């Protein structure tokens, strides 16, 4: 029945697992090379070679180099959000929480990578769904988890948690675009972010903190198609 | 004494005026062509031809195509801010003022042009001063004029006007980067901006409005070098 004798119970499981692993490896390699050399400085052949794949596998999984670029950036951005949440989660005061969250986000290379992906998507509207899904997760899951995290800490929660998450990420992107253009350090961008957040999200500064838990720590992060659609 | 008999009182005045006019014409042509075709789709020769100049004049005034791109975008961005202020100035309520300001900014083609210039500057740090000067004007002059505009309307002014201006423009840039990536209309971006501003800048929504008067209406806008440094 099965094409793989080691997994007789579920036909195709092994090949699906191998497919996911190759897909994930290609994303890892793409992320590193694109961040280092940019879209134009990386070829599909080079990526395939480094990942131990055939070039045809890259186009099979991702269709185009641009789609791979955007998907890698979107996946990394979700890791940025998760890492920021983990860093902030160790804090015990609202001010400490906000500072840890902001510093973690602003220090992340992947923030600039994601902004490049959004800029690319402007002229490649076929890639919109990847970016839209990533922003949706940042905004909606972030917003939902925000209220829960506030309550768990005994801090007052804002009324509109999704708006709070949207505002946080819009300011983040705006400051990063400006900061990258000006050659600012991540510390400088973090200071600017803290300045602009002010008594963010709402209410007295001592009572509220931007606790954006975006995804559970043990959750697999993917901006790509659902598992069902994988080969 | 003078090289131009029509302006005997101030040696060199006529040639300086002609230089400024050529410089301004080149910026106008560059703005239109770069917005239409992007940096890569426009040549110095084509720009010069359309402006009635020699290619060497383009490099004389701007050094590189990238510098011309960034300066044109910066100049246009200052016009965006001025036009938004003029549109908002006709409103009589804080809510109307905010809506007019936001809609005007989000409808401006030049906002995306300026974001492209900031993205370019990330890899061309020699162009940082142009972007830095433009953001400084948006933030500092905007902040200063903000307080005056609020007082003139009898509305309470926020305590830190520069921070208010910085926050406004960071959110604007963030929403525009996201919105352009998602293929959003200017109306949708305006709605998102109004959502994120909330009771921005501070205090009760009915009492405060984002009156960012950035430059006086009759002031010449230039992101380029001071007049003294012009040929």
Interface residues (C-beta under 8 A of the other chain):
Chain A: X112 X115 X116 X117 X118 X119 X121 X122 X125 X128 X131 X132 X135 X163 X166 X167 X169 X170 X171 X172 X173 X174 X175 X177 X178 X180 X181 X182 X183 X192 X195 X196 X198 X202
Chain B: X112 X115 X116 X117 X118 X119 X121 X122 X125 X128 X131 X132 X135 X163 X166 X167 X169 X170 X171 X172 X173 X174 X175 X177 X178 X180 X181 X182 X183 X192 X195 X196 X198 X202
